[in-house]
Amino acid sequence: MSDTSRAAPPIAGVALPQPRKSGGKPLFDALSERRSSREFRPDGLDARTLSELLWAAFGVNREHGFRTAPSAHDWREIDIYLALPDALYVYDPGAHALAPVIAQDLRAATGLQDFVATAPLNLVYVADFARVDSQDRAEQRFYAAADAGLIAQNVYLFCASEGLATVVRGLIDRPTLAMAMRLRPEQRVILAQTVGRPV
């Protein structure tokens, strides 16, 4: 058998359904119900929920590609990667689609807690410093951390509104995860966030 015939089939991109952009719980209700949870049912999220989650996180909400979360200097340096059971994807906000990265289950690599390996979805917030016009590394990291935190809070509020469980995580072996994700040297893992249905 040749090496080519043993190679895994390439993974395809995923077009997401159009997100609902109205409704949900009132803001103060969502804020009242916002919490961190580390227990998740293993069943995955349906395509519509995933679509609306990603749009709420950092989707395009108006002209010129502006987003649902602010970004320092409009760098838009944060990419959202999705570690799913079948593969690793990256969210393309302009196309509102998932672009394939690796046909491999990397969920266990996204954090040091046991639950990340079996949770249905782990988001990984990655800063691409190639998009940043500052040469000050401290400034780059400060703004990237702030921008990732704003996206994570959008995810928290969406989950509170939709009855989902989530927790943002900083306990990550970043060098190992970056290697597994095949990130470029100018990319850096900032945070991860687990999402799923509550137990």
Secondary structure as the mmCIF struct_conf table of DSSP 4:
data_model
#
loop_
_struct_conf.conf_type_id
_struct_conf.id
_struct_conf.beg_label_comp_id
_struct_conf.beg_label_asym_id
_struct_conf.beg_label_seq_id
_struct_conf.end_label_comp_id
_struct_conf.end_label_asym_id
_struct_conf.end_label_seq_id
HELX_RH_AL_P HELX_RH_AL_P1 ASP A 3 ARG A 6
BEND BEND1 ALA A 7 ALA A 7
HELX_LH_PP_P HELX_LH_PP_P1 ALA A 8 GLY A 13
STRN STRN1 VAL A 14 ALA A 15
HELX_LH_PP_P HELX_LH_PP_P2 LEU A 16 ARG A 20
BEND BEND2 SER A 22 SER A 22
BEND BEND3 GLY A 24 LYS A 25
HELX_RH_AL_P HELX_RH_AL_P2 LEU A 27 GLU A 33
STRN STRN2 PHE A 40 PHE A 40
BEND BEND4 PRO A 42 ASP A 43
HELX_RH_AL_P HELX_RH_AL_P3 ALA A 47 PHE A 58
STRN STRN3 VAL A 60 VAL A 60
BEND BEND5 ARG A 62 ARG A 62
HELX_RH_3T_P HELX_RH_3T_P1 GLU A 63 GLY A 65
STRN STRN4 ARG A 67 ARG A 67
BEND BEND6 THR A 68 ALA A 69
HELX_RH_3T_P HELX_RH_3T_P2 ALA A 72 ASP A 74
STRN STRN5 ILE A 78 ALA A 83
BEND BEND7 PRO A 85 ASP A 86
STRN STRN6 LEU A 88 ASP A 92
TURN_TY1_P TURN_TY1_P1 PRO A 93 HIS A 96
STRN STRN7 ALA A 97 ILE A 102
BEND BEND8 ALA A 103 GLN A 104
HELX_RH_3T_P HELX_RH_3T_P3 ARG A 107 THR A 110
BEND BEND9 LEU A 112 GLN A 113
HELX_RH_3T_P HELX_RH_3T_P4 ASP A 114 ALA A 117
TURN_TY1_P TURN_TY1_P2 THR A 118 THR A 118
BEND BEND10 ALA A 119 PRO A 120
STRN STRN8 LEU A 121 ASP A 128
HELX_RH_3T_P HELX_RH_3T_P5 PHE A 129 ARG A 131
HELX_RH_AL_P HELX_RH_AL_P4 ARG A 137 GLU A 162
TURN_TY1_P TURN_TY1_P3 GLY A 163 GLY A 163
STRN STRN9 ALA A 165 ARG A 169
HELX_RH_AL_P HELX_RH_AL_P5 ARG A 174 MET A 181
TURN_TY1_P TURN_TY1_P4 ARG A 182 ARG A 182
TURN_TY1_P TURN_TY1_P5 PRO A 185 GLU A 186
STRN STRN10 GLN A 187 GLY A 196
STRN STRN11 PRO A 198 PRO A 198
#
